Structures are given as C-alpha cells and as structure tokens.
Amino acid sequence: MRRLLRQVTGRKWLWVVLLGCLITGFSVRYQERVNPKKEPLISVPEIYFPEVNQNELVAEITGLQQSQEKISHADLSARLADIEMDGALLADVDGNLILSPQIKDFFEFLFVAVGDVDAELIVAFIHYYADENLPVTAAKQVKQVLSDYLIYKERAQQYLQTETPPTGATPVEAMAQAYQYLASLRREQLGSAVATAIFAEEEAYSDYTLARMKLMGSPSLTDEDKKQQLTILVNNLPPELAQIERRKQERSNTAKTTMAILQSGQSLPEKRQQLERIYSAERVDIILDQQRQEAAWQQRYEHYRRERQGLQTSAGLSDMDKQAAIIRLRGHYFATPQEQSKASVYDAMFEQSVGSQ
C-alpha cells in the first residue's frame, strides 16, 4: 500500500497533464474558484494567464514533513481547519454516502493541494474525517471508494506510461481510445454506479474536449459554423463547467484582441486608447512596458543569433570550443538565468526551423 500511494501521489498524476483533454472537473473548478475574476497578465509576444499558485495552501501545513509519523489525524485536521477545502463527503437520510463528483474533488484537493505531505497521512486524514463527520455506513463507503480510487489511479498511470497510440491514429483518435479505456477501467475498479457518479463532470468535459477538437479540425466548416457549433457544445456541459468554459473563451478572445492591437502599425497613443477600452490605465501601462521590454529582448537576441551563427561556422574552432564560446556569448547578451534559458529555447527553435528547410 505504501508503494502504491507514493507512486500515485509522487508524480502528481502527470498522466492527466500528458493527455491534456482528460482534464478533471476538479482542476478546472479549483483554478476558477481560487481567483475567478483576476485580470489576466499580458506577456508580449505571448499572452498568458498565471497558473494557480498552491504554495499558500501548502504553507498552511509547513512542518508536517518533519514529523509525519508523529502527527495524529486530529493534528492534521487542526492544521487544515483554516483552509477552504474543495469537494465534500455527504450522507443521505439513510446514512449512505451520496455519490457525486464532490467525492473525487475532495480526494484530489487533499492529494494535490497538500501534496507535499506523506500520502499515507492524507489517507489517514480522510479516514479520520469520514469517521468524525459521517454515519458509520457512509464512513465505511468512503474508505472503500478511496481504496478503489487509488488503485484505479495507479492502473491508469501504468496504462498511460506504457501504451502507445495505434499506428496511423490521429491525435483525436488516440485520445479517444485512451479515454474509452480509462472510462472502462473506472467502472471495472470502482463499479458502474460509483464511477459514473464521481467522474460525471470529468467525463462530460472529456467528451466536450474531444468533440471540440474534431470540430476545430473539420475542413468542411466555416469559422462561423464552428463558432455556432462550439456554443452548442459549451451549452451542453454541466452548468458550472459551461460557465467556466465561457470565461475561458472570453479571456482567449480578449488576449487575441490585445495581440492584434499590439502588433498593429498604429501609433503608441492609438494603441493605448484601444487598450484602455479593455483594461484599466494601470494595466495598459504594464502591457505596453512589457511590449517595450520584449522588443528590446528580441533585438538583443537577433544580434546574439548572428554572432552565434558566426561561431558555429568558424573553421578554426573545435566543436567543444564552439560550445564554450556560445555559452560565454549567451552570458554576455543575457544577464539572468531566465533570459539565458529563453535564449536557449529560441536557439533550439531556430535550429529546428533551419533543419526542416
């Protein structure tokens, strides 16, 4: 059991990230719940939205790692008392566990948001929480669901790490096959009723994602057709997920509009005027300052790239000397590790583009 728990939690369930389309309802809802109205930051040339930083949540239980074996269920409960936990474990009037996506949300919140704590302690806390807050029958059912759920996670991870897509399969077909396998595995491990109930939102979102990929990749539809059909797909999602997806689309549209303004040939006052229709004056200052910084960085990179290319084609240097000279050159143009790392990524992209010609 110890090995199983460490495998499942230690990798932070990276198989969800690798698949991409199989995003859990918890992940989507949790990120929106933390800061649903936060104004996006803009980075030029790439527009991005900051990921949720869970360090504050983890900080609430700092020190647990130092004495995990000695910490009781009550101690961990007290440390988590001030954290607003996602999900819920609830019982009906007959004392049975109410099956819903909130069960999985509760599990994943603890294993992900409090992921630096030993997995066995988290399991012990869930058992303790169930015993303290649920009738006896419902508490037993929680423990069984949790056990089955962790085994499912391990088996799913093994599949995603070892299975390869069918030869000739498109990305959508490969993802659809993986999704179908995982859906069957859930029902095999947890039972049909439990799997259908606690994975309801995740499976609805996975179906939506696959349908969206097929829709956007259709060559026979116009942009307007795709927009209309995408609206229908979003409306068919569970209400909370539909609302989140609409917000994501609004942010994406805002980002595209912002980039179009920044990349236009308009004067700086004209750009500012248009941006202030979308953002506050303070945010516009940040956006324009980032654009200036990025333009300056791109200019520096272009000078660096030309010198780097000269070093690479130099006949008087060995390969080792060339590599050392390039590293020194990069340090000359880019002072911080972040800038140097960014330059290295651009170097790789440039080499790939040249190699593909």
C-alpha positions in Angstrom: 0.0 0.0 0.0 2.8 2.4 0.8 4.4 1.9 -2.6 1.1 2.4 -4.4 0.4 5.6 -2.6 3.8 7.1 -3.2 3.6 6.2 -6.9 0.2 7.8 -7.3 0.8 11.0 -5.4 4.6 11.4 -6.0 4.1 12.0 -9.7 1.2 14.4 -9.1 -0.9 12.4 -11.5 1.0 13.7 -14.5 -0.9 11.4 -16.8 -3.8 13.9 -16.6 -1.5 16.6 -17.9 0.0 14.4 -20.6 -3.3 13.6 -22.1 -4.4 17.2 -22.0 -8.0 16.5 -22.9 -8.7 14.5 -19.9 -8.7 17.5 -17.6 -10.5 16.8 -14.3 -13.5 18.8 -13.2 -11.6 19.5 -10.0 -8.7 21.1 -11.8 -10.9 23.4 -13.8 -13.2 24.4 -11.0 -10.4 24.8 -8.4 -8.5 27.2 -10.6 -11.5 29.3 -11.2 -12.6 29.2 -7.6 -9.3 30.5 -6.3 -9.5 33.7 -8.4 -12.4 33.7 -10.8 -12.2 37.4 -11.8 -8.5 38.0 -11.7 -7.4 40.4 -14.5 -5.1 38.5 -16.9 -1.4 39.5 -17.2 -0.1 40.1 -20.7 3.3 39.0 -21.9 4.5 40.0 -25.3 4.7 38.4 -27.7 3.0 35.6 -25.9 -0.2 36.3 -23.9 -0.5 34.1 -20.9 -2.7 33.8 -17.8 -0.9 33.0 -14.5 -1.4 29.5 -13.2 -2.8 28.9 -9.7 -0.1 29.0 -7.1 -0.8 26.4 -4.5 2.2 27.4 -2.3 0.0 29.3 0.0 -2.1 26.2 0.7 0.9 24.1 1.2 2.3 26.7 3.5 -0.6 26.2 5.8 0.8 22.8 6.8 4.5 23.7 6.8 6.5 21.5 9.1 4.4 18.3 8.6 7.2 16.6 6.7 9.5 16.9 9.7 7.4 14.7 12.0 4.9 12.8 9.7 4.9 9.6 11.8 4.1 11.5 15.0 1.3 13.7 13.6 -2.1 12.5 14.5 -5.3 12.7 12.5 -6.5 15.5 14.8 -3.3 17.5 14.3 -3.7 17.4 10.5 -7.3 18.3 10.9 -6.5 21.3 13.0 -3.9 22.4 10.5 -6.4 22.2 7.6 -9.1 23.9 9.6 -8.5 27.3 8.1 -8.2 26.1 4.5 -11.3 26.2 2.4 -11.4 22.6 1.0 -12.9 21.7 -2.3 -15.4 18.9 -2.6 -17.4 17.3 0.1 -18.3 13.9 1.7 -22.0 13.8 2.4 -24.5 11.2 3.6 -28.2 10.8 2.8 -31.0 10.4 5.3 -30.4 6.7 5.4 -26.8 7.1 6.3 -25.3 6.1 2.9 -22.6 8.1 1.1 -24.1 10.4 -1.5 -22.3 9.7 -4.8 -21.3 12.8 -6.7 -18.2 14.4 -8.3 -17.6 16.2 -4.9 -16.1 13.0 -3.6 -13.3 13.0 -6.2 -12.9 16.7 -5.8 -12.3 16.2 -2.0 -9.8 13.4 -2.6 -7.9 15.3 -5.3 -7.9 18.6 -3.4 -6.1 16.9 -0.5 -3.6 14.9 -2.6 -2.8 17.8 -4.9 -3.1 21.0 -2.7 -1.4 19.2 0.2 0.8 17.0 -2.0 4.0 17.5 0.0 2.6 15.6 3.0 3.1 11.9 3.1 0.3 10.1 1.1 -0.4 7.7 3.9 -1.1 10.6 6.3 -3.6 12.1 3.8 -5.3 8.7 3.6 -5.4 8.5 7.3 -6.8 12.0 7.5 -9.6 11.1 5.0 -10.5 8.1 7.1 -10.4 10.2 10.3 -12.6 12.9 8.6 -15.1 10.4 7.4 -15.4 8.8 10.9 -15.8 12.2 12.5 -18.3 13.6 10.1 -20.3 10.8 8.6 -22.6 8.0 9.8 -20.8 4.6 10.2 -22.1 3.2 6.9 -21.1 6.2 4.9 -17.7 6.4 6.5 -17.0 2.7 5.5 -18.2 3.5 2.0 -15.8 6.5 1.8 -12.8 4.3 2.8 -13.8 1.7 0.2 -14.2 4.3 -2.6 -10.9 5.8 -1.7 -9.1 2.5 -1.8 -10.6 1.6 -5.2 -9.9 5.1 -6.4 -6.2 5.0 -5.6 -5.8 1.6 -7.3 -7.6 2.9 -10.4 -5.2 5.9 -10.4 -2.2 3.5 -10.4 -3.5 1.3 -13.1 -4.4 4.3 -15.2 -0.9 5.7 -14.8 0.6 2.4 -15.8 -1.5 2.3 -19.0 -0.7 5.9 -20.0 3.1 5.4 -19.4 3.3 2.1 -21.3 0.6 2.2 -24.0 1.4 3.7 -27.4 -1.1 5.2 -29.8 -2.2 2.9 -32.7 -0.1 3.2 -35.9 -1.6 5.9 -38.1 -4.1 7.2 -35.5 -4.8 10.9 -35.4 -4.3 12.7 -32.1 -8.1 12.8 -31.6 -8.4 9.1 -32.3 -5.5 8.3 -29.9 -7.1 10.4 -27.2 -10.5 8.9 -27.7 -9.0 5.4 -27.4 -7.3 6.4 -24.1 -10.5 8.0 -22.8 -12.5 4.9 -23.6 -10.0 2.7 -21.9 -10.0 4.9 -18.7 -13.7 5.1 -18.6 -13.9 1.3 -18.7 -11.2 1.0 -16.2 -13.0 3.2 -13.8 -16.1 1.1 -13.9 -14.1 -2.1 -13.6 -12.3 -0.8 -10.5 -14.9 1.3 -8.8 -18.2 -0.2 -10.1 -20.5 1.4 -12.6 -22.6 3.4 -10.1 -19.6 5.0 -8.3 -17.5 5.6 -11.4 -20.5 7.2 -13.3 -21.3 9.5 -10.3 -17.9 10.7 -9.2 -16.4 11.1 -12.7 -19.6 12.7 -14.2 -18.1 16.1 -14.7 -14.6 14.9 -15.8 -16.2 12.6 -18.4 -18.5 15.4 -19.6 -15.5 17.7 -20.0 -13.5 14.9 -21.8 -16.4 14.4 -24.2 -16.6 18.1 -24.8 -12.8 18.4 -25.4 -12.8 15.6 -27.9 -15.8 17.0 -29.7 -14.2 20.4 -29.8 -11.0 19.1 -31.3 -13.0 17.3 -34.0 -15.0 20.4 -34.7 -12.0 22.8 -34.9 -10.2 20.3 -37.2 -13.0 20.0 -39.6 -12.0 21.4 -43.0 -15.6 21.5 -44.3 -16.9 24.0 -41.8 -16.5 27.8 -41.9 -15.3 29.7 -38.9 -18.9 30.9 -38.3 -20.2 27.3 -38.4 -17.5 26.3 -35.9 -18.4 29.2 -33.6 -22.0 28.3 -33.6 -21.5 24.6 -33.0 -18.9 25.3 -30.3 -21.6 27.4 -28.5 -23.9 24.3 -28.6 -21.1 22.1 -27.2 -20.5 24.5 -24.3 -24.2 24.8 -23.5 -24.4 21.0 -23.2 -21.8 21.0 -20.4 -22.8 20.9 -16.8 -23.8 24.4 -15.8 -20.7 25.2 -13.7 -18.3 23.8 -16.3 -20.1 25.7 -19.0 -19.8 29.0 -17.1 -16.0 28.4 -16.7 -15.6 27.5 -20.3 -17.3 30.7 -21.4 -15.0 32.7 -19.2 -12.0 30.9 -20.7 -13.3 31.8 -24.2 -13.8 35.4 -23.2 -10.3 35.6 -21.9 -8.9 34.0 -25.1 -10.8 36.4 -27.3 -9.5 39.3 -25.1 -6.0 38.0 -25.5 -6.3 37.8 -29.3 -7.7 41.3 -29.5 -4.9 42.6 -27.3 -2.2 40.9 -29.5 -3.9 42.3 -32.7 -3.7 45.8 -31.2 0.0 45.4 -30.1 1.1 44.0 -33.4 -0.7 46.7 -35.5 1.1 49.5 -37.1 -0.7 52.1 -35.1 1.0 54.8 -33.0 1.6 54.4 -29.3 -1.3 56.8 -28.3 -3.7 54.9 -30.7 -2.7 51.6 -29.1 -3.1 53.0 -25.6 -6.6 54.4 -26.5 -7.8 51.0 -27.8 -6.3 49.0 -24.9 -7.9 51.3 -22.3 -11.3 50.2 -23.7 -10.4 46.7 -22.4 -8.1 47.3 -19.4 -7.5 49.8 -16.7 -5.0 52.5 -17.3 -2.6 50.9 -14.8 -2.8 47.6 -16.7 -2.3 49.2 -20.0 1.0 50.7 -18.6 2.1 47.2 -17.7 1.2 45.8 -21.1 3.0 48.5 -23.1 6.0 48.3 -20.8 6.2 44.5 -21.4 5.9 45.1 -25.1 8.9 47.5 -25.0 10.9 45.1 -22.9 10.1 42.2 -25.3 11.0 44.3 -28.3 14.4 45.1 -26.7 15.0 41.5 -25.8 14.2 40.4 -29.4 16.6 42.9 -30.8 19.3 41.7 -28.4 18.6 38.1 -29.4 18.9 38.9 -33.1 22.4 40.4 -32.5 23.3 37.3 -30.4 22.0 34.9 -33.0 24.1 36.4 -35.8 27.3 36.2 -33.6 26.3 32.7 -32.6 25.9 31.6 -36.2 29.4 33.0 -36.9 30.9 30.9 -34.1 29.1 27.8 -35.4 30.6 28.2 -38.9 34.1 29.1 -37.7 36.6 26.7 -39.1 39.2 27.5 -36.5 37.3 26.2 -33.5 36.7 22.6 -32.4 33.1 21.6 -31.5 33.9 21.8 -27.8 35.4 25.3 -28.2 32.4 26.4 -30.2 30.1 25.3 -27.5 32.1 27.0 -24.8 32.2 30.2 -26.9 28.4 30.1 -27.4 27.8 29.8 -23.7 30.1 32.8 -23.0 28.3 34.7 -25.7 24.9 34.0 -24.3 26.1 35.1 -20.9 27.3 38.4 -22.4 24.0 39.2 -24.0 21.6 37.8 -21.4 22.4 38.5 -17.7 19.8 36.4 -15.9 19.3 32.7 -15.9 15.7 33.2 -17.1 16.9 35.2 -20.1 19.6 32.7 -20.9 17.1 29.8 -20.7 14.7 31.7 -23.0 17.6 32.3 -25.5 18.4 28.5 -25.4 14.8 27.7 -26.3 14.9 30.2 -29.2 18.2 28.6 -30.3 16.6 25.2 -30.4 13.6 26.6 -32.3 15.8 28.3 -34.8 17.9 25.1 -35.3 14.7 23.1 -35.8 13.4 25.6 -38.4 16.7 25.6 -40.3 16.8 21.8 -40.2 13.3 21.4 -41.6 14.0 23.6 -44.6 
